[in-house]
Amino acid sequence: MDRLFFKSLLVALILITTLFSFIGCSEYVTCNGENGFSAGYSPSKDILDSLSAQIFTSTEAPSTSTPITEDQLFYWTSGGTKFHIFSDCQHIEKSSEISSGSLSEARNAKSGGVCSTCLKKSGINPEFFS
């Protein structure tokens, strides 16, 4: 049975390699030269410009910002150094005692500031918590 498995695996690898060579994927490599393309293949300037434009056009974070309201609760634990925007944050979700309160209460309870994981998830400008 092991021989049959390895023969099947070998045939599958040969078929996949053949398929990729027909669609042109064999021209690309991950680390071969400055531009990441194999020797003998150089993409046109238009292709490189298009890729660069797609990658480097936006420097802003996605607009998935969680609005902070007057009744917003923040969360912290007795053993932690930071406060959290979300009660289900991975850093406190398994804690047995989670305190909650306003932003000023959270700031007073935890001098370490806001959790970076919550901050990323919220999309809120970090300066808001300064």
Steps between C-alpha positions, in 0.01 A plus 500: 500500500788739576646449152164581342474818706846621399440417134173695511674792668774500237247496217308788663819708534590438136151603387504816711847597373390442142185705550692793649751496217215532248347800676830678551545461875838337455646839407455634853713420799492635852861601547701502182644836413407853593146511367397150606479365146712223359782569259383548145167655596462869557153649538423818310520837671120529471451177696744607771343848523153348524606264778675782687192721472279225639732433792607851599199723431341497844686582818186538709347231716174350379193698599360240737516737794297414807340821626555586864178610668430655839381167637792302357640251748869417521636186663801403710622229733677533832814331369529684167669827418270613217130566458292358219233627261343157447389263774583202277862607442726196490714644779218510756231263372609217730543718808269420788468860622456772243424853614327754278440869503531828316809611313616715792454207741695273266781755472516532877501122548764419236787736427625284212242646265274324255564145376663505155292201386176680585630819341573323171163327503314824569672713236498793741779754470748429783520874575144478632635321807796732559 
